[in-house]
Amino acid sequence: PAGGKGQGKGKGGGKGGGGGSGTVTNLVSSDTDKFTFLMPLINLVWSAPLQLVICFTMLAFYVSWAVLAGVCVMILMTAASSFLQKRSVKVQADAMKAKDARLKMQTQLLKIVKIIKLYAWELAIEERVTDLRDAELSKQLRYKLWSVGIFISFSLSPTLVSLATFACYTALLGNSLDAATAFPALSLFSLLNLPLSLLPILARFLAETQVSAGRIEAFLLAPEVPPVPPAPLDASLAVSLRASRLAWPDGTEFLRGVDLQIPKGQFVAIIGKTGAGKTGL
């Protein structure tokens, strides 16, 4: 523990210090998996735009300027999904923080499960864990709803693009839609289904990986554990500690006005309720 603040800041996950055991568990079990999900689709970052450009260029040969209507619809749907993605990133960051708090509580409870049973604290502890779990589930539900919006926006894109293109070709340009134009155009639209259907999945994985990368970066950039302080000047003392305040690296204060001197050979027991600052001391 140090007396001042010193925390790393990630690009995607906001503030994040060294964290407790719950944060570390979440980083290992959840955040690292986001990169595993993203890697199989990472090539879509360049291949999907290339497929779209090729398909729209060939469509222009068959439906002329009517292809611009499809391009405009795709741009509008992309803008809508971009807005939804930004909102989902923020909601996901909040959901991961709630998960950290819940895992931290559960890890601490497992360490003192005997004490909980001896003092019959099961109901009180269950209520606290339930509150943390309900808060996490609420944030997870919000994130899933934003993800559904992203998926719907991209799933509707192929249908709306083809509909806008054919409507502009027949209604605005006054052309007749014959078999020589319709079937090649429909084949090209079917080729557009793959990149347009995979883009929402890629966008979701990119958003999740961005948040996870920020959280991992914040953890890795957090200050190292302070070195062991020098031995007391008084040779008769085993421990000598005087501090106006003690705080974790993220600035959370856990003790104030500490004046502790323990002579050599003296047996000392530190007791107190959970969260009183025993571990920090």
PyMOL commands that set and color helices and strands:
alter all, ss='L'
color gray80, all
select helices_A, chain A and resi 21-41+44-111+113-118+122-155+157-172+179-220
alter helices_A, ss='H'
color red, helices_A
select strands_A, chain A and resi 8-10+14-16+237-247+253-263
alter strands_A, ss='S'
color yellow, strands_A
deselect
rebuild
show_as cartoon
